[in-house]
Amino acid sequence: MANDLPGIRWGIFFFAFRHIALVLLLVQTSTVILTMRYSLAQTSGPKYIKTTAVVISELFKIVASTGLLAFELRHSSVSVVAYLHDEMVVKWRQAMLLGVPAGLYTVQNNLLFIALQNLDGATYQVTYQMKIFTTAMFSITMLQQKITAEKWIALFMLAAGVATVQVGAQGGNKSAATTATVGNTAVGLTAVFAACCTSGFAGVYFEKILKGTKQSVWLRNIQLALFSIILGSIGAFYNDGAEIAEDGFFKGYTNIVWFVVLLQGVGGLVIAAVIKYADNLLKIFATSLSIIAIGVVSWMFMDFEITNHFLIGSGLVMTSTFLYGGYNPLHLIFPPAPPRVKDVLPTNIGRK
């Protein structure tokens, strides 16, 4: 029932928070990728250091989450400072739980880097879709989530659709498509599988914390971002320390770069809301639909060609989305038969 879901009622309309969050995630993901591509394509001026942008986006997430937390506590007698002190310092053991997903996301990024060094682009794109199934398996084992046979079919269709779209895009880049693998395939596949496992476990673990405790989602976001800043700063200075020391932390930051950083920070807020009010599997569907949206926008305004791979993959993604939501897309072509009269009428008519 829609009324059982948390949301906003506007006259006769009801907007569930989960639907609002999913739509915002689709828009945010599409926008951040398009603007990031634009920022990286700029030829004038020095290039910004991407590892520093990750740290700044997490810092923005803390600032924004603190503001939202203050708004949430506006009718409470407890101040934001006192609340944060109690949750972050006094209850430091609970706060440390958020270090697990932050650390796993850092490990995942390094594993993906190893995979890219050892696999060709097409193999990487296809095998990385295993994260859909690892997320599903962790949702079953850790959250006791029920996944019907129909939803499993939808998940397989989603993985196939995303892989088809991305392999088609990879094939369109002839230089990347014709480049031979220079690394160890076994190492690359192992890294991808490990990254899929860490991605699925970290996402479901964070979902379990959000839904299993009464603390505010914005508090959990602050705790996660704090650990991410620490780990991200270590990674930035380890990988790009010489460049940062020579040119500064904010080398190459233009207005468009700051906009990208802002969007990435907003994305962290939206993802937390999606996980809180929906789940990780619905998050995957929203981000997968954003791939289709990016392709359409790129075709309309950029030099992107719609290929058969893109059309077939998009059809699979859209069909899987309807199927996972409990609606059979075939009913658009073959409407279901109306119920028979004897199945509708009460069976006790005429009885005394």
N, C-alpha and C positions, 0 to 999 in steps of 0.2 A: 504494500500500500504506500502511495506517495506521501500520505499524511504522517506515516511512521518515520519518514526520513527527515533529518534536520535540514532546514532550508528557509527560503524567504517566500512569503505569500504576498502577491501584488494583485489585489482585486480577486478575479476568478482564476488567476494564474498562480501556479506554485513552481518555484525553481529550487530543486534540491541542491544542497551544497556540493554533492558529488558530481552532479552534471555541470555546475558552474566551474568547479575546479578542473574537470577534464577538458572543457572547452578552452579555458584559460591556458592550460598546459599545451594544448594543440597549437594555439596562437603563439604562445611564448616560444615554444621549441622552433616553430617555423621561422619566426622573426629573428631569433638569435642566430640561427644558422645562416640565414640570408645576409644579415648585417656583418657577421663574422667573416663570411666569404668576401664581402665588399671591403672590409677593413684590411684583410690580408692581401687583397688585390691592389691596394694603393701602391703606386710606384714612387711617389714623391715623399721624401723624408725617410728617416730611419724606421725600421720595423720594431714594433713593440715586443717585449719579452713575454711570451704566453704564460709562463709559469707565474709571473708576477700578477697577471690579470686574474688568475684563479684565486690568489690570496686576497686581492682587493675585492673581488666579488663576494668572498666569504665574509669579509669585514663589513661590506654593505648589508649582507644578510643579517649580521648581528645587530646592526643599527636599526634596520627595518623591523626585525623581530622584537627588539626591545620596545619600539614605538607601539607595535600591535599589542604587546603584552601590557603596556601601560594603559592602552585603551580598554583592554579586557578587564583590568583591575580598577577601572575608574570609580566604580561604586564600592570598592572594598576599602576597609580601614588599613590594609597593609600597603605600604609603599613599594614601588618597583625595586628600589635598592634593597630594602629589607627582604623582600621575596626572593630576589636573586641571591642574596647572601645566604639565606636559609637553604635554598635548593642547590647552590653551587659549592658552598663552603661547609655548612653544617652537615648536609647530606651528600658529601663528596663521593661516597661509595656508589650511590645511585647515578651521580653525574658521570662517573667513570665508565658506566655501561655504554655511553655514547661514543667512547673511544674505539669500541669494537668496529662499528660500521665505518667510521672515519678511517681507521687503519686499513680495513679491507678494501675500501675504495682506492686508497693509495696503492695497495698491492695490485689491485686490478689494473690500474693505469700502467704500472710497470710491466705486468704480464702482457697487456695488449701491445705495448711497445716491442717486447720480445717476439710476439707473434707476427707483427708486421715486418720484422727483420728477417723472419724465416719462412714466410708464406707469401705466395702471390696474392694479389688483391682479390681475385674471384674466390679462391679457397677461404681466405680470411672472412669475406662477407658472408659466405654460406655457413661456415662452421660457427661463426659468432652468434647465429640465430639460436644455438643451443641454450642461450640464456633464457629464452622463453620457457623451455621445458624444465630447466633447473629451478627457475622461479616457481613454476607450478608444483614441482615436487616438494620444495621447501614449504610452500603454502599448505600443502596437504599434511606434511609431517609436523610442522611447527605451529600451524594455526588451525589444524583440523578442518581445513576448507574443503567443501564438497565440490568436485569437478565432474560433471556428467559426461557421458560419452559424446554428446553433442558438442560440449565445450572443448573436449579434447580434439575433436575434428576441427573445430574453429581455430584452435591453437596451432595445429599442423598446417592449416591453410594460411594462417598469418605468417608463420615462419617461411613457408614456401613463397608467399607473395613478396615479403620484404627481401628475401634472398634474390628473387627474380629481378626486382626493380634495381637493386644495388649491383648485381652482377651485370645487368644491362648497362648501367651507368659506367661501370668499370670497363666494359668492353668498348664503350664509346671513346674512352681515353686510350688511343692506340699505343701510346708510349708505355703506359702502365700495363696494358693488356699483353703486350709482346715482351715485357721484361721477364726474364727467367728468374726462378727462385734461386737466390744465392746462398740461402741458409740451410739449416737442417729441418726438413719437413716434420720429423717426429717431435723435435723440440717445439716447433711452431704450433702443432696441433695440441701438444700437451699444455702449452701456455694458454691457448684459446680455451680449452676445456677447464683449466684452473680458473681463468678469468670469468667464465660463465658461472662456475660454482660460487666464486666469491661475490659476483654481482647478485646472483639469486639469494644467497644467504644473507648478505648485508641488507638488501632491500626488505626481505621478509623479517629479519631481526629488528630493523627500525620500525616496521609496521607493528610488530608484536609489542614493542615498547610504547608506541603511540596509543595503541588500542587497549593495552593491558594495564595502563596506569591512568590516574586522574589528572596528572599534571598537564598544563597547557601545551598545545602543539608548538606555540611560539617559544616556550621555555626549552623544549626539546630541540628546536631549531637552533637556538642560541648555543646550547651545549654541543651539538654536532658541529656547528660552524667554528666554535672555539678550538676543538680538536683538529678540524680541517685546516685552520690557519696555522697551527703549530706544525703539523705535518707538511703542509704546503710550503711554508717558509723554509723548512729544512730542505725540501726537494728543490726549491727555487735556487737557494744558495749553493746546493751541491751540484746542480746541473748547469746553472748559469751564473755562478758566483763571480767569475772573472769579468763577464760582460756587465753585470750589475755594478761591480766595483769601479769599472772604467766609465760607464755611461750613465749610471744612476738607475734607481729602481723603476722610475717612470719614463724610461727611454721610449720615445716614439708614441707617447700617449697623445692622441688627437681627440677631437670631439666625438668622432665615430667610435673610437676605441673606448672612451668612457661610457658611451651609450651601450656598447656590447657588454661591458663589465656590469652596468646597471641591469641589463636584461638577464644576465647570468645570475645575479643576486636575486632578482624577482623569481627566476626559475626555481631556485631553492625553496622559496616560500610556497610557490604553487605546488611543487612536488610533495612537500610535507602535507599540504592540505588534501591533495589527491590520495595519499596513502592513509591519512586519517579518516577521510569520509568515503573513500572507495577502497581500492587495494592495488597491489603491485601489478597484477595481471591487467587490470583496466588501464593502469598507467602505461604499460607496454603498448596496448592498443592505441592510446592517444598519441604516443610518440611515433608509432608506425604510420598512423594517418597523417602525421605532420610531414613524413617523407613524400607522400603523395601531394600534399599542399605545396611543398617546396618545389616539386617538379612542375606543377601547373604554373606557379608564379614565375619560375625560371623560364618556362616556355613562353609566357606572355610578355615578359619584360627583359629577358636575357637571351643569350645565345645557347638555348637548350632545345634539343630535338626530341620529340616524343617518339619513342621506338616501340616495337612490338613487345619487348621485354617490359617496358614501363606500363603498357596497357594491360597486359596479362597479369603482371604483378599487382597493379592497382585494383584490378577486378577481384583478385584473390583476397587482398587486404580488406576491401569494402565488404565482400561477401562474408568473410570470417567475422567482421565486426557485427554485422546483423545477426549472424548465427550465434555468436557468443552472447548477444543480448537477448536471445530467446525468440528472435523473429526469423522465420524461414524465408530467404530471399526468393525462392521459387514460387511463393504465394503471389508475387507480383505478376507472374506469367500464368501460373495455374492456381487460381484462388481455391482455398479449401472448400469442400462441399459443406453446405449448411447442415446443421444438426437435424436429424430426423424428428418428426413430430412426437413419436412415442418416447424419444430420449429427453424431450423438453417438458411434456406434460406430466404432472404429478401422477403417480401410479395408484393413489388411493381415492381417485374420483369415483363416486358412486358407492364407496364402502361406508358401512355404518359402524 
